[in-house]
Amino acid sequence: MQQDPDLIARSAEELVGDLNPQQAEAVQYRGPALLIGAGAGSGKTRVLTRRIAWILTQFGAWPSQILAITFTNKAAAEMRERLEGLIGPVAQRMWVSTFHSACVRILRRDGQSIGLASGFSIYDTADCERLVKLIGADLNIDLKRYTPRAILSRISDYKNSLIGWQEQLKRYAPDYRPGQRGYQIGNFGDIEVLYSVIYAEYQHRLAMANAVDFDDLIGRTVELLRTQPQVVDYYRHKFRYILVDEYQDTNHAQYELIRELAGVDAAGQVVPDAPSAGRAGPAWITVVGDSDQSIYAFRGADIRNIQDFEQDFPNAKTIMLEQNYRSTQTILDAANAVIANNQGRKPK
C-alpha cells in the first residue's frame, strides 16, 4: 500500500532501540486490544507516541485511520509535537485531540442527523448558569436553596451516565411537557422531581438555541452513533486504530463513546492473529492508564473501566510499565505501600 508522502518512514530500531523491554513490547504489540499499565514517570507518553509511529510505519496504516485521544488540550498538543518529531508534518493532520474536541468535529459534520445544525453554539459554565436561572425564575424555584451550580452538577451526573431527560421525566414528572408555560413546581416530596423537570426544560431550551453544553458533546455523539447507522459506519470504517491516554479517568459516557467508535459490540469478530486492523471488524484499541492515579471521580470517572478492561474487550493483553524514571526507590516504596490497600488494583 502506498504511504502518505509526508510521513517519515522510521525504522524499527529507531522506534524501539532506546526503550526498555516492557516499553518495546507495548510499542510493537499486534492485537485487537492492549492495556498499557503506566504509572507516573514510566514513560507512557513516549510509548504511546512510538506506538502510533509503529502502527504507521510497521503496520502500514494511514494517518487518517488513527484516532488518538487524551484529556487535556495541553496533553494533546504535547503528543502532536512529539509525533511530529517522529513522523513529520503529517502529525498535524491527524486526529490527536481531547474527547471533547473529537466530538465537536464529529457533531459539526454529522450532528444535523440528530437535529443539531453544524453552527451550534457550545455553552460555557456562565452560559449554563444563566440558563438555569431563567428556568428557575419561570418555574418559581428557590435558587438560593437549589443553586444553579448544584442543579448543573446533577444534570452533569445524568449526562455522564447517559441518562436522558426523557427517561427522568417519565419516571418522576410525567405530566410535565418541556416548553409549557405557567407550570409551577411548588412543593414536592421528591427532589428528583425538581431535577427532572429542570433537566428536561434545560435540554429543550438548549435545542431551541441550537446549543449544547460541555457534557452534551460526548452524550450527543454517542446518541448520533447509536441512532444513525450511516454515520457510525463511516467512523468505524475510518478509524481502525484507537488509542486513549489516561483511561482510568474515563466516565461511562466516554467509555461508551470509545466502544461505539470502535464497533466492539457490532457484528463481526476480531481475528486474534490478524497482522493489523482491517476494514472489517472492530478497530484495534490501545488504552494507557494507571488505576492508582484516577483524579476525576468528581466528574463521573469510573475506575472500573480500566480494572475491567480485559473482561470488556476480547483477546485483551496487559503490559505493565514498571520502571520509573522520575522518583527514587524510597518514594516509590512508600507510595506503593499505601496504594497496595486499594481494592481491585493490579499489583505492580
C-alpha positions in Angstrom: 0.0 0.0 0.0 1.4 3.4 -0.9 2.1 5.6 2.2 1.4 9.2 2.8 4.3 11.2 1.2 4.5 13.5 4.3 5.2 10.5 6.6 8.8 10.0 7.7 9.5 6.2 7.5 11.2 5.3 10.7 13.0 2.0 11.1 12.1 -0.5 13.8 15.4 0.2 15.5 14.8 3.9 15.6 11.4 3.4 17.3 12.3 0.8 20.0 16.1 0.7 20.2 16.2 3.0 23.3 13.2 1.6 25.1 13.2 -0.9 28.0 11.8 -4.4 27.2 8.3 -3.7 28.5 8.1 -0.4 26.6 9.3 -2.0 23.4 6.8 -4.8 23.8 3.9 -2.3 24.2 5.0 -0.3 21.1 5.2 -3.4 18.9 2.2 -5.4 20.1 0.0 -6.7 17.4 -3.5 -7.4 18.6 -7.1 -6.1 18.9 -6.9 -4.8 22.5 -4.0 -3.6 24.6 -3.9 -2.1 28.1 -0.6 -0.4 29.0 -0.4 -0.1 32.7 1.7 3.0 33.1 2.4 4.7 36.4 3.8 8.2 36.9 7.3 8.5 35.4 7.2 5.3 33.4 7.5 6.9 30.0 3.9 6.4 28.9 3.8 9.4 26.5 6.9 8.1 24.8 5.4 4.7 24.5 2.1 6.0 23.2 3.7 8.2 20.5 6.1 5.5 19.5 3.3 3.0 19.2 1.4 5.4 16.9 4.6 5.8 14.8 5.0 2.0 14.8 1.4 1.4 13.6 2.0 3.9 10.7 5.4 2.7 9.6 5.4 -1.0 10.5 1.7 -2.0 10.3 1.3 0.2 7.1 -1.7 2.2 8.4 -2.7 5.6 7.0 -2.6 8.6 9.4 -6.3 9.1 8.8 -7.0 5.7 10.2 -5.7 6.6 13.7 -7.7 8.4 16.5 -5.6 9.3 19.5 -7.4 10.8 22.5 -6.3 12.3 25.7 -7.9 14.5 28.4 -6.4 18.0 28.1 -5.5 20.3 25.2 -2.0 20.6 26.7 -1.5 16.8 26.6 -2.9 16.6 23.1 -0.5 19.4 21.9 2.4 17.7 23.5 1.5 14.4 21.9 1.2 16.0 18.5 4.5 17.8 18.9 6.3 14.5 19.8 4.6 12.8 16.9 5.8 15.5 14.5 9.3 14.8 15.6 8.9 11.1 14.9 6.8 11.0 11.7 6.9 14.5 10.3 4.3 17.2 9.4 1.6 14.6 8.8 1.1 14.6 12.6 -0.6 18.0 12.4 -3.3 16.5 10.2 -4.1 13.5 12.4 -6.9 13.2 14.8 -4.9 13.8 18.0 -7.2 15.6 20.4 -9.3 15.6 23.6 -12.5 13.6 23.8 -14.5 16.8 23.5 -12.6 18.3 20.6 -13.0 15.0 18.7 -16.8 15.1 19.4 -17.1 18.7 18.2 -15.6 17.6 14.9 -18.0 14.7 14.6 -21.0 16.8 15.5 -20.1 19.6 13.2 -20.0 17.2 10.4 -23.0 14.9 11.2 -25.0 16.4 14.0 -27.8 17.5 11.7 -28.8 13.9 11.6 -30.0 14.3 15.3 -31.3 17.9 14.9 -28.1 19.7 15.7 -27.2 22.2 12.9 -23.5 22.5 12.1 -23.2 26.0 13.5 -24.3 25.0 17.0 -23.1 27.0 20.0 -21.2 25.5 22.9 -22.3 27.0 26.2 -19.7 27.6 28.9 -20.3 27.5 32.6 -21.6 31.1 32.8 -24.0 30.5 29.9 -25.3 27.4 31.6 -25.8 29.1 34.9 -27.7 31.9 33.3 -30.0 29.5 31.5 -30.7 27.6 34.8 -31.5 31.0 36.5 -34.0 31.8 33.8 -35.7 28.4 34.1 -35.7 28.7 37.9 -37.5 32.1 37.7 -40.1 30.7 35.3 -40.8 27.6 37.4 -40.8 29.5 40.7 -37.8 27.6 42.1 -35.9 28.9 45.2 -32.5 29.3 43.6 -30.9 30.1 46.9 -31.8 26.7 48.2 -31.3 24.9 45.0 -28.3 26.8 43.4 -27.7 26.8 39.7 -24.3 25.2 40.3 -25.8 22.3 42.3 -28.5 21.8 39.6 -26.0 21.8 36.9 -23.9 19.3 38.8 -26.8 16.9 39.0 -27.5 17.4 35.2 -23.9 16.6 34.5 -24.1 13.4 36.5 -27.1 12.4 34.4 -25.3 13.1 31.2 -22.0 11.4 32.2 -24.1 8.3 32.9 -26.0 8.7 29.6 -29.3 9.1 31.4 -31.6 11.1 29.1 -34.1 13.7 30.2 -36.9 11.7 28.7 -36.1 8.8 31.0 -36.0 11.0 34.1 -39.2 12.9 33.2 -41.2 9.8 32.5 -40.1 8.4 35.9 -40.5 11.5 38.1 -42.7 14.1 36.4 -44.7 12.5 33.5 -47.2 15.4 33.5 -44.6 18.0 32.5 -44.0 19.0 28.9 -40.8 20.9 28.1 -41.6 24.4 26.9 -45.0 24.7 28.5 -45.9 27.9 30.3 -47.4 28.5 33.7 -46.1 25.3 35.2 -45.2 25.8 38.9 -43.3 23.1 40.7 -44.3 24.4 44.2 -44.0 21.8 47.0 -42.7 18.4 46.2 -41.8 15.4 48.2 -39.0 14.0 45.9 -36.1 16.2 44.9 -35.8 14.2 41.7 -39.0 15.8 40.5 -37.3 19.2 40.6 -34.1 18.0 38.9 -36.0 16.1 36.3 -38.2 19.0 35.3 -35.3 21.4 35.1 -33.2 18.9 33.2 -36.0 18.5 30.6 -36.5 22.2 30.3 -32.8 22.9 30.2 -32.4 20.5 27.2 -35.4 21.9 25.5 -34.0 25.4 25.6 -30.6 24.3 24.5 -32.2 22.7 21.5 -34.2 25.8 20.7 -31.0 27.8 20.7 -29.1 25.2 18.6 -26.7 24.9 21.5 -25.0 22.2 23.6 -23.1 22.2 26.9 -19.8 20.6 27.5 -21.2 17.2 28.6 -23.5 17.1 25.6 -20.5 16.9 23.3 -20.0 13.4 24.5 -23.6 12.3 25.1 -24.9 13.7 21.8 -22.1 12.0 19.9 -23.0 8.7 21.5 -26.6 9.3 20.5 -25.6 10.1 17.0 -23.5 6.9 16.7 -26.3 4.7 18.2 -29.1 6.1 16.1 -27.6 6.9 12.7 -26.2 3.7 11.0 -24.7 5.5 8.1 -22.8 7.8 10.4 -21.4 5.1 12.7 -20.4 3.0 9.6 -18.4 6.0 8.3 -16.4 6.4 11.5 -15.9 2.7 12.1 -14.6 2.4 8.6 -12.4 5.5 9.1 -10.8 4.8 12.5 -9.0 1.4 12.5 -6.7 2.2 15.5 -8.0 4.0 18.6 -5.6 5.0 21.3 -6.8 6.5 24.6 -4.5 8.1 27.2 -5.4 8.4 30.9 -8.0 5.7 30.5 -8.6 5.5 34.3 -10.3 8.9 34.1 -12.9 8.0 31.6 -16.5 8.2 32.7 -19.4 6.0 31.5 -20.3 8.2 28.5 -16.6 8.3 27.3 -16.4 4.6 27.7 -19.4 4.0 25.6 -18.2 6.5 23.0 -15.0 4.5 22.5 -16.9 1.3 22.2 -19.3 2.8 19.6 -16.4 4.3 17.6 -14.5 1.0 17.7 -17.5 -1.2 16.9 -16.7 -3.5 19.8 -20.3 -4.7 20.2 -21.1 -4.8 16.5 -21.5 -7.9 14.5 -18.3 -9.5 13.2 -15.4 -10.8 15.3 -11.8 -9.7 15.5 -9.3 -12.2 14.1 -6.9 -12.6 17.0 -3.8 -13.3 14.9 -4.6 -10.7 12.1 -1.4 -8.7 11.3 -3.3 -5.4 11.5 -6.8 -3.9 11.8 -8.5 -4.5 8.5 -11.6 -2.8 7.1 -13.9 -5.4 8.7 -14.5 -6.0 12.4 -13.8 -3.7 15.3 -10.9 -1.2 15.5 -7.8 -2.1 17.4 -7.8 -0.4 20.8 -4.9 0.7 22.9 -5.5 2.3 26.3 -2.9 3.7 28.6 -3.5 4.4 32.3 -3.0 3.6 35.9 -5.8 2.7 38.3 -3.8 4.3 41.1 -3.9 7.8 39.5 -7.6 8.4 38.9 -8.4 12.0 39.8 -11.8 12.7 38.1 -14.2 10.7 40.2 -16.0 14.1 40.9 -16.7 14.2 37.1 -18.0 10.7 36.9 -14.8 8.9 36.2 -15.3 5.1 36.7 -12.2 3.3 37.8 -13.8 0.0 36.7 -13.2 1.0 33.1 -9.6 0.2 33.5 -9.9 -2.5 36.1 -12.3 -4.5 33.9 -10.6 -3.8 30.5 -9.6 -7.4 30.0 -13.2 -8.5 30.5 -14.7 -5.7 28.4 -12.5 -6.2 25.3 -12.0 -9.7 23.8 -8.4 -11.0 23.4 -7.1 -8.1 25.5 -3.4 -8.1 26.6 -2.0 -6.1 29.5 1.6 -4.8 29.6 2.8 -3.1 32.8 5.4 -0.4 32.6 7.1 -0.8 36.0 10.4 1.1 35.6 10.1 4.6 37.0 12.3 7.3 35.6 11.2 10.1 37.8 11.2 9.1 41.5 13.7 7.5 43.9 13.1 3.9 45.1 12.3 5.2 48.7 9.5 7.4 47.4 8.1 4.5 45.3 8.3 2.1 48.2 6.3 4.4 50.4 3.7 5.2 47.8 3.2 1.6 46.8 2.8 0.6 50.5 -0.1 3.0 50.8 -1.7 2.2 47.4 -1.5 -1.5 48.0 -4.5 -1.2 50.2 -6.7 -0.1 47.3 -9.3 -2.7 46.3 -9.3 -4.2 42.8 -6.0 -2.8 41.7 -3.4 -4.6 39.6 -0.2 -5.2 41.6 3.0 -3.6 40.3 
